[in-house]
Amino acid sequence: MSETKTPLRLAGVVRESIVDGPGIRMTVFVQGCPHHCKGCHNQHTWDFDGGYDSSVERVLEEAAKDKLLCGVTLSGGEPFTQAKSLTVLAERAHKMGLNVFCYTGYTFEQLQAQFETHPEYRELLKQCDWLVDGRFVEEEMSLMLHFRGSRNQRILNVKESLAQGKAVLSEYN
């Protein structure tokens, strides 16, 4: 019996990164983004028809080969446009002993407001350890910020944010 693959549409994968969250991480860049932030450094990820087809299983096979990894980062594009598949990826990454860092152009409050119509957003958030939320704002850009591009973005402790029902800043802010 053949295993069903969980589909992903990717722009690319960086096998080892130290700039997309704490420690050495695999960064998964999903394809497709509705935000189109001015000054975005990943404009090639905007087109939902761009990139290439892959699978959660393929990404995790590669991650398993690298014993230096401490986590997986979900970036893009907009990860929440592929929330169901990325929930599977994040859940399995945790089972491998990896933590999960996620970037989104949505704020925590915007995601929370859509839980009724998009329950998959809550499911993906439950599998994230940290969330960088908010659109990139070119006028707020700073190279002095850790793990985020503009001052308006926050790094949230997702577990605490979900438990309290409001955005809770992480230790990385």
C-alpha positions in Angstrom: 0.0 0.0 0.0 1.5 3.4 -1.0 1.8 6.2 1.6 -0.3 9.3 0.9 1.9 12.4 0.6 0.8 15.6 2.3 1.2 18.3 -0.5 3.1 21.5 -0.1 3.7 24.3 -2.7 7.2 25.6 -2.0 9.4 28.5 -3.1 12.4 26.8 -1.6 14.1 25.3 1.5 17.2 26.5 3.3 18.7 23.5 4.9 20.6 25.4 7.6 19.8 28.9 8.7 20.8 30.9 11.8 18.8 34.0 10.9 15.2 32.6 10.8 14.9 31.8 14.5 17.0 30.5 17.4 19.7 27.9 16.7 20.4 26.1 13.5 17.1 25.6 11.6 15.7 24.4 8.4 13.6 27.2 6.8 10.7 26.2 4.6 9.6 29.0 2.2 6.0 28.3 1.0 4.8 29.7 -2.3 2.0 32.2 -2.5 1.3 35.4 -0.5 -1.7 37.7 -0.5 0.1 40.5 1.4 2.5 41.9 -1.2 4.4 44.1 1.3 6.3 47.0 -0.1 10.0 46.2 0.1 9.5 42.4 0.6 12.7 40.5 0.1 10.8 37.4 -1.0 8.7 38.8 -3.8 9.3 35.7 -5.9 7.1 33.8 -3.4 4.0 36.0 -4.0 2.6 34.1 -7.1 0.5 31.2 -6.0 1.2 29.4 -9.3 5.0 29.8 -8.9 7.4 27.5 -7.0 7.2 23.8 -7.1 5.3 20.9 -5.7 6.7 19.0 -2.8 5.4 17.2 0.3 5.7 17.3 4.1 7.3 13.9 4.0 10.0 15.0 1.6 10.9 18.1 3.7 11.0 16.0 6.9 13.2 13.3 5.3 15.7 16.1 4.6 15.4 17.5 8.1 16.0 14.1 9.7 19.4 13.8 7.9 20.7 16.9 9.7 21.6 16.2 13.3 22.5 19.8 13.9 19.0 21.1 13.5 17.1 22.3 16.5 14.0 23.5 14.6 12.0 24.2 11.5 11.0 27.7 10.4 7.9 28.3 8.3 8.2 31.3 6.1 7.1 32.4 2.7 5.1 33.5 1.1 2.3 33.2 3.7 2.4 30.0 5.7 -1.3 30.3 6.7 -2.4 29.8 3.1 -1.2 26.2 3.5 -2.2 25.8 7.2 -3.4 22.2 6.9 -0.3 20.8 5.4 2.0 22.9 7.6 0.1 21.7 10.7 1.1 18.2 9.7 4.7 19.3 9.1 4.9 21.1 12.5 3.3 18.3 14.4 5.8 15.7 12.9 8.7 18.1 13.5 7.9 18.2 17.2 7.8 14.4 17.3 11.3 14.6 15.8 12.4 16.8 18.7 12.4 20.0 16.7 10.8 23.3 17.6 8.7 25.4 15.2 9.1 29.1 14.4 6.6 30.7 12.0 6.4 34.0 10.1 3.1 35.5 9.0 1.9 38.8 7.6 -1.2 38.5 9.7 -1.3 39.7 13.3 -2.2 37.2 16.0 -5.4 39.1 16.5 -6.3 38.8 12.8 -5.7 35.1 12.9 -7.7 34.7 16.1 -10.6 36.6 14.5 -10.7 34.0 11.7 -10.7 30.8 13.9 -14.5 30.3 13.2 -14.2 30.4 9.4 -10.6 29.0 9.3 -10.2 26.5 12.1 -7.0 25.3 10.5 -5.4 28.6 11.6 -5.8 27.7 15.2 -4.5 24.2 14.5 -1.3 25.5 12.9 -0.8 28.0 15.7 -1.1 25.2 18.3 1.9 23.5 16.6 4.0 26.7 16.6 6.4 27.6 19.4 7.0 31.2 18.2 5.2 33.4 15.8 6.6 36.6 14.1 3.4 38.4 13.3 2.5 41.4 11.2 3.2 42.6 7.7 6.7 43.8 6.8 6.6 47.6 6.8 9.5 49.1 4.9 9.5 52.3 6.8 9.9 50.4 10.0 12.7 48.2 8.8 15.8 47.7 11.0 18.8 45.5 10.6 19.2 45.6 14.4 16.2 43.4 15.1 16.6 39.7 15.8 14.5 37.4 13.7 12.2 40.1 12.3 12.4 42.7 9.5 10.5 45.7 10.8 9.8 47.2 14.3 6.0 46.7 14.0 6.5 42.9 14.0 6.3 41.0 17.2 7.8 37.7 18.2 5.1 35.9 20.2 5.1 32.9 22.6 2.3 31.1 20.8 1.4 28.6 23.6 1.0 31.5 26.1 -0.8 33.7 23.5 -3.4 30.9 22.9 -3.8 30.2 26.6 -4.4 33.8 27.5 -6.3 34.6 24.3 -4.1 37.6 23.6 -0.7 38.2 22.1 2.1 37.4 24.6 5.6 38.6 23.6 8.4 36.0 23.7 11.8 36.2 25.2 13.2 37.1 21.8 11.6 40.5 21.5 
